[in-house]
Amino acid sequence: LRGMFNVATRALWGTQLLLGMTLDTFRQDGFGMGVVAMQHTTYRLPGNGDMVVSRSGVTGISRHSMRFRQLIRDAVRQETVATFDYVVAFFDQATGAPRPPLPSLLQASEKIRIG
């Protein structure tokens, strides 16, 4: 289970990088974010030798947040092994006030929309 969480977390970081969600970008714009909710569902634990693949992307956007999903599937059996859903909230680094996603994030998110 810990291994699947590690895979999902690293895939989420990769997805965020595709969106341009980097420390440099956030510092430049005074933009902050934090994971405010996470839901994990395991349908079955993969066994030794199972080949799993992961897919991640944006599943939704609201006024001050973005939802991500990490889907882990068995490549041979073509069945879902686990899902990880994250909600990331955006805020102003100086004031802590909620802040809408940067326009560049909104544009980039359309390319990796799933679900």
Wavefront OBJ file of the C-alpha trace (Angstrom):
o trace
v 0.000 0.000 0.000
v 2.819 2.391 0.866
v 4.375 1.712 -2.541
v 1.157 2.649 -4.354
v 0.941 5.882 -2.362
v 4.526 6.712 -3.374
v 3.722 6.059 -7.047
v 0.609 8.227 -6.854
v 2.399 11.091 -5.102
v 5.240 11.188 -7.604
v 2.819 11.019 -10.518
v 0.894 13.948 -9.034
v 4.125 15.954 -8.857
v 4.763 15.151 -12.511
v 1.250 16.260 -13.410
v 1.721 19.514 -11.520
v 4.982 20.159 -13.372
v 3.161 19.662 -16.697
v 0.792 22.413 -15.585
v 3.670 24.738 -14.729
v 3.036 24.465 -10.987
v 6.638 25.063 -9.895
v 8.116 26.810 -6.876
v 9.611 29.477 -9.145
v 6.254 30.225 -10.758
v 4.505 30.391 -7.414
v 7.153 32.589 -5.795
v 7.119 34.960 -8.754
v 3.340 35.372 -8.549
v 3.009 35.213 -4.746
v 0.852 32.143 -5.298
v 0.477 29.268 -2.837
v -1.239 25.904 -2.814
v -1.853 23.039 -0.449
v -3.553 19.662 -0.504
v -6.743 20.046 1.536
v -8.345 16.656 0.854
v -7.250 13.238 -0.294
v -9.270 10.090 -0.939
v -7.643 6.741 -1.608
v -9.438 3.591 -2.725
v -7.662 0.261 -3.154
v -9.560 -2.337 -5.134
v -6.866 -4.982 -4.803
v -3.202 -5.055 -3.884
v -0.915 -5.840 -6.801
v 1.078 -9.038 -6.478
v 4.720 -9.740 -7.238
v 5.289 -9.508 -10.959
v 2.083 -7.578 -11.688
v 2.627 -4.819 -14.207
v 0.761 -1.686 -13.228
v 0.450 1.571 -15.118
v -0.628 4.938 -13.842
v -2.487 7.827 -15.383
v -3.002 11.155 -13.746
v -4.775 14.329 -14.645
v -7.174 17.067 -13.637
v -10.742 16.014 -12.889
v -12.207 19.375 -11.970
v -11.630 23.034 -11.279
v -13.553 25.307 -8.957
v -13.191 28.912 -7.911
v -10.156 28.389 -5.647
v -9.180 24.761 -6.138
v -8.307 22.002 -8.554
v -9.004 18.272 -8.309
v -6.537 15.651 -9.468
v -6.923 11.898 -9.948
v -4.252 9.240 -10.056
v -5.533 5.998 -11.563
v -3.433 2.844 -11.133
v -4.392 -0.075 -13.372
v -3.189 -3.625 -13.928
v -1.758 -3.550 -17.470
v -2.480 -7.229 -18.174
v -5.866 -7.716 -16.532
v -7.059 -4.250 -17.579
v -8.605 -3.597 -14.180
v -8.307 -0.706 -11.771
v -6.043 -1.438 -8.835
v -6.378 1.860 -6.969
v -7.410 5.488 -7.269
v -6.070 8.536 -5.471
v -8.026 11.792 -5.574
v -6.531 15.054 -4.358
v -8.006 18.520 -3.914
v -5.495 21.351 -4.023
v -6.546 24.785 -2.736
v -4.886 27.980 -3.967
v -4.102 31.010 -1.825
v -2.170 34.275 -1.766
v 1.192 33.755 -0.034
v 1.208 37.229 1.528
v -2.313 37.239 2.983
v -3.408 33.595 3.023
v -6.638 34.616 1.285
v -8.153 32.176 -1.222
v -7.056 32.834 -4.755
v -8.300 31.531 -8.116
v -5.997 29.322 -10.192
v -3.540 31.161 -12.416
v -4.841 31.557 -15.990
v -1.868 29.539 -17.260
v -2.936 26.621 -15.027
v -6.463 26.746 -16.386
v -5.227 26.641 -19.981
v -2.756 23.814 -19.344
v -5.273 21.760 -17.345
v -7.505 21.321 -20.397
v -4.781 19.207 -22.009
v -4.674 16.704 -19.150
v -8.337 16.536 -18.182
v -9.513 13.027 -17.284
v -12.675 11.441 -15.941
l 1 2 3 4 5 6 7 8 9 10 11 12 13 14 15 16 17 18 19 20 21 22 23 24 25 26 27 28 29 30 31 32 33 34 35 36 37 38 39 40 41 42 43 44 45 46 47 48 49 50 51 52 53 54 55 56 57 58 59 60 61 62 63 64 65 66 67 68 69 70 71 72 73 74 75 76 77 78 79 80 81 82 83 84 85 86 87 88 89 90 91 92 93 94 95 96 97 98 99 100 101 102 103 104 105 106 107 108 109 110 111 112 113 114 115
